[in-house]
Amino acid sequence: MKNILHFSNKPAFPLRDGGCVAISSTLKSLLLASSTSITHFTISTSKHPFDESKYPSSWRKRMKIDHCKINTRTDLLGAIFYLIANKSYNIARFKERKLKKKIIDLIKADDFDVVIFESIYTLPYIDLFKSKGCKLILRAHNVEHQIWEQLSQQSSFFLKKWYFKKLAEQLKKYELSQLPKLDGIIAITEDDALFFQQFSPKIQITALPTAVKTDFANPDYKLDSFYFLGAMDWRPNEEAIDWLLKNVIPSGIKGSTFHIAGKSLTKNEINHPSVVCHGEIENAKEYIDQHGICLIPLRSGSGLKIKLLENMAMGKPIVTTSEGIRGVEVEHEKHVLIADSPNDFKDAMYKLHLDKDLRKSLGQNAKQFVIHNFGEEKLTRRLSAFIEEV
């Protein structure tokens, strides 16, 4: 039986954003593999506080769970210091002495065969494991620096553009410096796997998307309102909603409403003629069930868009962008509608709003696509096989 340490940069539960979904998906696959003993150790922050009661009780019975709370808040002095030092401030925020001590104690208390690092933000502690002889695997949620490169390209403000570009350069330098220390990388898309492969040809690399729950009843296709659900403290989501409201529907939506909810939103925070801002919500499924057409207007990002797969799995009709489908080989007008210009996006919205049959056909095709390509059993087998091969 393999003894595995699963080390995450934030708790798997509650499922507040796509990162939490990805972390919980890996953890569930590990638990489903009968020949593994799992210790789940997570970083807790003010943004993502740890609460063990949020984890399913059946999961808590089958693994050890531990955490360490650190302060990852940004501040101006810290940003300036790391800018002058030409080191990644994104990474530096996850370095803390008490977390290092906690990990050292964890290693002394148990002999791990495999350590799975969820995202590069756990890699500042990789050297603590190097001398222990365990296999070190990175579960890469994104190619992180690419997000900041895209945000730099999208920004029209010179200083902001320059700073985001600098953050991207520093983050890329850090990412590439850590890759040789790994035994394996589990990328979330084929494109990400190819990126890592060109810099680390000797490391075992595979592409393994996030498994998605698919046992949902079909939605009500009579519903024709629009909705968005996403963490609004993640910059690509902020940018996406800003672009949609200012460029696609600046004067509102004729005959419909646009519902927005997500982490770090307060109720009625957004002032727009067609927007109903729900703030943070308790039940994501209930919220999604109440509305008809999912909008994913992403303009930047990297890796797999979890919100796309989740809504497809629920059979929802979707309007998104080329960035919104990155890493998922869906077809325009078969599984989703894809539009990148403001006029095309608006046309796609009205097309779905007026056509119930199209909403139904897109939604059902999308659900079947996810069942076939992202089922939990299939991806669990692939994860187990990769761990054995490394």
C-alpha positions as semicolon CSV with decimal commas, in nm:
position;residue;x (nm);y (nm);z (nm)
1;M;0,000;0,000;0,000
2;K;0,138;0,342;-0,098
3;N;0,151;0,612;0,168
4;I;0,064;0,941;-0,004
5;L;0,085;1,298;0,123
6;H;-0,153;1,529;-0,061
7;F;-0,033;1,887;-0,002
8;S;-0,266;2,166;-0,119
9;N;-0,235;2,544;-0,128
10;K;-0,591;2,582;0,002
11;P;-0,858;2,354;0,152
12;A;-1,051;2,126;-0,082
13;F;-1,378;2,224;0,086
14;P;-1,599;2,418;0,072
15;L;-1,604;2,422;-0,309
16;R;-1,572;2,799;-0,335
17;D;-1,393;2,816;-0,669
18;G;-1,244;2,612;-0,952
19;G;-0,920;2,557;-0,762
20;C;-1,107;2,391;-0,475
21;V;-1,294;2,172;-0,723
22;A;-0,966;2,064;-0,885
23;I;-0,808;1,987;-0,546
24;S;-1,111;1,789;-0,427
25;S;-1,115;1,597;-0,756
26;T;-0,754;1,479;-0,709
27;L;-0,822;1,393;-0,347
28;K;-1,134;1,194;-0,434
29;S;-0,944;0,995;-0,697
30;L;-0,677;0,912;-0,440
31;L;-0,942;0,796;-0,192
32;L;-1,110;0,579;-0,456
33;A;-0,781;0,397;-0,516
34;S;-0,798;0,109;-0,267
35;S;-0,420;0,059;-0,240
36;T;-0,340;0,401;-0,091
37;S;-0,314;0,557;0,254
38;I;-0,379;0,931;0,236
39;T;-0,270;1,226;0,448
40;H;-0,423;1,552;0,332
41;F;-0,230;1,859;0,449
42;T;-0,350;2,203;0,346
43;I;-0,252;2,566;0,379
44;S;-0,521;2,779;0,545
45;T;-0,550;3,152;0,477
46;S;-0,795;3,433;0,547
47;K;-0,912;3,401;0,188
48;H;-0,949;3,023;0,216
49;P;-0,987;2,931;0,585
50;F;-0,970;2,564;0,687
51;D;-1,280;2,405;0,840
52;E;-1,263;2,027;0,866
53;S;-1,641;2,000;0,912
54;K;-1,683;2,117;0,549
55;Y;-1,522;1,796;0,425
56;P;-1,760;1,501;0,364
57;S;-1,775;1,280;0,674
58;S;-1,695;0,969;0,467
59;W;-1,373;1,137;0,346
60;R;-1,270;1,237;0,700
61;K;-1,297;0,875;0,813
62;R;-1,068;0,751;0,535
63;M;-0,773;0,990;0,562
64;K;-0,566;1,198;0,800
65;I;-0,629;1,572;0,770
66;D;-0,406;1,853;0,896
67;H;-0,350;2,220;0,818
68;C;-0,140;2,527;0,892
69;K;-0,272;2,883;0,883
70;I;-0,051;3,150;0,727
71;N;-0,091;3,512;0,619
72;T;-0,088;3,551;0,237
73;R;-0,236;3,901;0,222
74;T;-0,069;4,140;-0,020
75;D;0,075;4,473;0,091
76;L;0,244;4,759;-0,092
77;L;0,578;4,733;0,093
78;G;0,602;4,361;0,023
79;A;0,522;4,413;-0,344
80;I;0,790;4,685;-0,374
81;F;1,051;4,477;-0,187
82;Y;1,012;4,172;-0,414
83;L;0,996;4,392;-0,722
84;I;1,336;4,540;-0,633
85;A;1,472;4,196;-0,540
86;N;1,339;4,063;-0,874
87;K;1,174;3,766;-0,705
88;S;0,816;3,642;-0,737
89;Y;0,587;3,810;-0,487
90;N;0,313;3,563;-0,583
91;I;0,531;3,279;-0,447
92;A;0,683;3,471;-0,153
93;R;0,341;3,514;0,007
94;F;0,326;3,137;0,064
95;K;0,660;3,116;0,245
96;E;0,634;3,115;0,623
97;R;0,853;2,978;0,899
98;K;0,577;2,809;1,100
99;L;0,452;2,628;0,789
100;K;0,804;2,499;0,723
101;K;0,823;2,369;1,083
102;K;0,483;2,203;1,051
103;I;0,595;2,019;0,738
104;I;0,920;1,907;0,902
105;D;0,718;1,763;1,193
106;L;0,484;1,593;0,945
107;I;0,776;1,428;0,763
108;K;0,931;1,309;1,092
109;A;0,602;1,150;1,199
110;D;0,540;0,950;0,881
111;D;0,725;0,785;0,591
112;F;0,562;0,896;0,267
113;D;0,613;0,712;-0,062
114;V;0,462;0,989;-0,275
115;V;0,399;1,361;-0,226
116;I;0,149;1,534;-0,453
117;F;0,189;1,913;-0,458
118;E;-0,131;2,092;-0,561
119;S;-0,020;2,398;-0,765
120;I;0,321;2,566;-0,772
121;Y;0,235;2,763;-0,456
122;T;0,325;2,456;-0,247
123;L;0,665;2,412;-0,416
124;P;0,858;2,650;-0,182
125;Y;0,870;2,346;0,049
126;I;0,981;2,083;-0,203
127;D;1,342;2,077;-0,078
128;L;1,220;1,948;0,260
129;F;1,118;1,625;0,086
130;K;1,411;1,581;-0,153
131;S;1,629;1,386;0,092
132;K;1,349;1,151;0,201
133;G;1,345;0,935;-0,111
134;C;0,975;0,986;-0,185
135;K;0,838;1,051;-0,533
136;L;0,750;1,418;-0,589
137;I;0,460;1,497;-0,821
138;L;0,317;1,837;-0,911
139;R;-0,053;1,867;-0,992
140;A;-0,036;2,183;-1,205
141;H;-0,370;2,364;-1,216
142;N;-0,237;2,612;-1,473
143;V;0,082;2,737;-1,626
144;E;0,061;3,017;-1,373
145;H;0,273;3,284;-1,540
146;Q;0,060;3,268;-1,855
147;I;-0,235;3,415;-1,663
148;W;-0,033;3,724;-1,574
149;E;0,105;3,753;-1,929
150;Q;-0,250;3,761;-2,065
151;L;-0,365;4,009;-1,803
152;S;-0,073;4,231;-1,903
153;Q;-0,176;4,212;-2,269
154;Q;-0,539;4,293;-2,184
155;S;-0,456;4,595;-1,967
156;S;-0,470;4,941;-2,128
157;F;-0,306;5,120;-1,834
158;F;0,073;5,138;-1,892
159;L;0,188;5,096;-1,531
160;K;-0,050;4,807;-1,470
161;K;0,056;4,643;-1,797
162;W;0,424;4,677;-1,701
163;Y;0,373;4,541;-1,347
164;F;0,169;4,240;-1,460
165;K;0,435;4,162;-1,721
166;K;0,702;4,178;-1,450
167;L;0,501;3,945;-1,225
168;A;0,467;3,702;-1,517
169;E;0,843;3,706;-1,583
170;Q;0,927;3,644;-1,217
171;L;0,668;3,368;-1,187
172;K;0,791;3,196;-1,503
173;K;1,149;3,205;-1,377
174;Y;1,037;3,041;-1,052
175;E;0,821;2,778;-1,225
176;L;1,102;2,668;-1,454
177;S;1,357;2,659;-1,170
178;Q;1,146;2,411;-0,973
179;L;1,060;2,165;-1,250
180;P;1,391;1,970;-1,239
181;K;1,326;1,885;-0,872
182;L;1,013;1,688;-0,961
183;D;0,967;1,322;-1,057
184;G;0,635;1,380;-1,229
185;I;0,393;1,650;-1,344
186;I;0,018;1,606;-1,386
187;A;-0,095;1,890;-1,611
188;I;-0,461;1,975;-1,640
189;T;-0,461;2,008;-2,022
190;E;-0,260;1,872;-2,315
191;D;-0,136;2,224;-2,398
192;D;-0,002;2,269;-2,045
193;A;0,164;1,926;-2,061
194;L;0,342;2,025;-2,383
195;F;0,465;2,347;-2,222
196;F;0,618;2,158;-1,929
197;Q;0,758;1,889;-2,158
198;Q;0,971;2,133;-2,359
199;F;1,151;2,247;-2,043
200;S;1,157;1,913;-1,860
201;P;1,196;1,634;-2,119
202;K;1,330;1,385;-1,862
203;I;1,037;1,418;-1,622
204;Q;0,729;1,195;-1,645
205;I;0,444;1,420;-1,758
206;T;0,081;1,347;-1,830
207;A;-0,235;1,548;-1,895
208;L;-0,521;1,463;-1,663
209;P;-0,828;1,689;-1,652
210;T;-1,042;1,741;-1,346
211;A;-1,306;1,474;-1,291
212;V;-1,658;1,615;-1,276
213;K;-1,974;1,489;-1,109
214;T;-2,235;1,414;-1,377
215;D;-2,536;1,255;-1,203
216;F;-2,763;1,559;-1,233
217;A;-3,125;1,570;-1,349
218;N;-3,185;1,761;-1,673
219;P;-3,247;2,134;-1,618
220;D;-3,560;2,329;-1,709
221;Y;-3,492;2,452;-2,064
222;K;-3,783;2,696;-2,045
223;L;-3,561;2,922;-1,832
224;D;-3,407;3,193;-2,050
225;S;-3,237;3,426;-1,801
226;F;-2,857;3,456;-1,798
227;Y;-2,620;3,382;-1,512
228;F;-2,256;3,379;-1,404
229;L;-2,108;3,209;-1,100
230;G;-1,740;3,254;-1,018
231;A;-1,491;3,377;-0,762
232;M;-1,468;3,753;-0,804
233;D;-1,135;3,776;-0,624
234;W;-0,975;3,597;-0,921
235;R;-0,858;3,860;-1,166
236;P;-0,962;3,683;-1,493
237;N;-1,321;3,664;-1,361
238;E;-1,320;4,033;-1,265
239;E;-1,185;4,122;-1,608
240;A;-1,443;3,899;-1,782
241;I;-1,744;4,055;-1,610
242;D;-1,607;4,406;-1,663
243;W;-1,568;4,334;-2,037
244;L;-1,918;4,186;-2,062
245;L;-2,095;4,471;-1,883
246;K;-1,904;4,753;-2,054
247;N;-1,866;4,613;-2,406
248;V;-2,134;4,350;-2,467
249;I;-2,441;4,470;-2,275
250;P;-2,366;4,829;-2,168
251;S;-2,733;4,929;-2,200
252;G;-2,873;4,606;-2,059
253;I;-3,042;4,296;-2,203
254;K;-3,375;4,344;-2,373
255;G;-3,638;4,116;-2,221
256;S;-3,408;3,935;-1,978
257;T;-3,186;3,963;-1,671
258;F;-2,827;3,872;-1,591
259;H;-2,766;3,711;-1,251
260;I;-2,418;3,727;-1,097
261;A;-2,296;3,546;-0,786
262;G;-1,963;3,442;-0,643
263;K;-1,704;3,457;-0,371
264;S;-1,597;3,808;-0,260
265;L;-1,915;3,969;-0,396
266;T;-2,161;4,152;-0,176
267;K;-2,531;4,158;-0,256
268;N;-2,634;4,440;-0,494
269;E;-2,269;4,542;-0,535
270;I;-2,295;4,572;-0,914
271;N;-2,499;4,861;-1,051
272;H;-2,619;4,779;-1,403
273;P;-2,965;4,797;-1,568
274;S;-2,993;4,420;-1,626
275;V;-2,783;4,277;-1,342
276;V;-2,913;4,107;-1,030
277;C;-2,614;4,073;-0,800
278;H;-2,666;3,792;-0,546
279;G;-2,330;3,825;-0,369
280;E;-2,185;3,509;-0,215
281;I;-2,427;3,216;-0,216
282;E;-2,456;2,902;-0,004
283;N;-2,583;2,655;-0,262
284;A;-2,427;2,669;-0,610
285;K;-2,649;2,397;-0,760
286;E;-2,966;2,566;-0,637
287;Y;-2,852;2,897;-0,786
288;I;-2,766;2,738;-1,123
289;D;-3,098;2,548;-1,133
290;Q;-3,289;2,876;-1,097
291;H;-3,143;3,032;-1,412
292;G;-3,123;2,934;-1,776
293;I;-2,816;3,032;-1,981
294;C;-2,461;3,023;-1,849
295;L;-2,221;3,300;-1,956
296;I;-1,844;3,242;-1,933
297;P;-1,689;3,554;-2,094
298;L;-1,326;3,482;-1,999
299;R;-1,057;3,684;-2,175
300;S;-0,751;3,547;-1,996
301;G;-0,643;3,247;-1,792
302;S;-0,462;2,918;-1,823
303;G;-0,538;2,552;-1,776
304;L;-0,884;2,402;-1,767
305;K;-1,192;2,611;-1,695
306;I;-1,368;2,413;-1,423
307;K;-1,680;2,631;-1,437
308;L;-1,725;2,527;-1,802
309;L;-1,720;2,155;-1,718
310;E;-1,946;2,194;-1,415
311;N;-2,216;2,374;-1,612
312;M;-2,183;2,134;-1,906
313;A;-2,222;1,842;-1,664
314;M;-2,549;1,994;-1,543
315;G;-2,676;2,015;-1,901
316;K;-2,681;2,396;-1,917
317;P;-2,665;2,593;-2,245
318;I;-2,351;2,807;-2,251
319;V;-2,212;3,113;-2,429
320;T;-1,837;3,146;-2,385
321;T;-1,515;3,261;-2,551
322;S;-1,218;3,083;-2,705
323;E;-1,038;3,133;-2,373
324;G;-1,336;2,988;-2,187
325;I;-1,305;2,653;-2,369
326;R;-0,926;2,627;-2,347
327;G;-0,825;2,265;-2,290
328;V;-1,170;2,126;-2,374
329;E;-1,231;2,010;-2,730
330;V;-1,594;2,116;-2,760
331;E;-1,754;2,219;-3,089
332;H;-1,918;2,553;-3,159
333;E;-2,297;2,519;-3,208
334;K;-2,288;2,154;-3,099
335;H;-2,185;2,173;-2,732
336;V;-2,162;2,550;-2,665
337;L;-2,173;2,882;-2,850
338;I;-1,830;3,047;-2,884
339;A;-1,792;3,420;-2,947
340;D;-1,497;3,653;-2,893
341;S;-1,610;3,997;-3,015
342;P;-1,870;4,200;-2,823
343;N;-2,120;4,191;-3,112
344;D;-2,082;3,815;-3,168
345;F;-2,116;3,745;-2,796
346;K;-2,431;3,956;-2,775
347;D;-2,579;3,786;-3,083
348;A;-2,509;3,444;-2,932
349;M;-2,681;3,546;-2,609
350;Y;-2,998;3,655;-2,791
351;K;-2,989;3,347;-3,013
352;L;-3,008;3,122;-2,708
353;H;-3,252;3,349;-2,528
354;L;-3,503;3,315;-2,815
355;D;-3,459;2,946;-2,897
356;K;-3,565;2,688;-2,638
357;D;-3,485;2,394;-2,870
358;L;-3,129;2,520;-2,917
359;R;-3,089;2,559;-2,540
360;K;-3,196;2,197;-2,497
361;S;-2,981;2,047;-2,774
362;L;-2,666;2,234;-2,664
363;G;-2,722;2,144;-2,299
364;Q;-2,780;1,775;-2,361
365;N;-2,487;1,745;-2,602
366;A;-2,265;1,921;-2,348
367;K;-2,366;1,682;-2,072
368;Q;-2,292;1,374;-2,284
369;F;-1,953;1,520;-2,376
370;V;-1,857;1,554;-2,009
371;I;-1,985;1,207;-1,918
372;H;-1,774;1,054;-2,196
373;N;-1,454;1,254;-2,135
374;F;-1,446;1,357;-1,769
375;G;-1,606;1,071;-1,573
376;E;-1,461;1,006;-1,226
377;E;-1,387;0,631;-1,265
378;K;-1,188;0,675;-1,586
379;L;-0,973;0,956;-1,447
380;T;-0,916;0,772;-1,117
381;R;-0,767;0,476;-1,307
382;R;-0,540;0,709;-1,505
383;L;-0,417;0,888;-1,191
384;S;-0,337;0,558;-1,016
385;A;-0,151;0,431;-1,321
386;F;0,058;0,749;-1,344
387;I;0,158;0,733;-0,976
388;E;0,274;0,374;-1,028
389;E;0,479;0,469;-1,334
390;V;0,668;0,762;-1,179
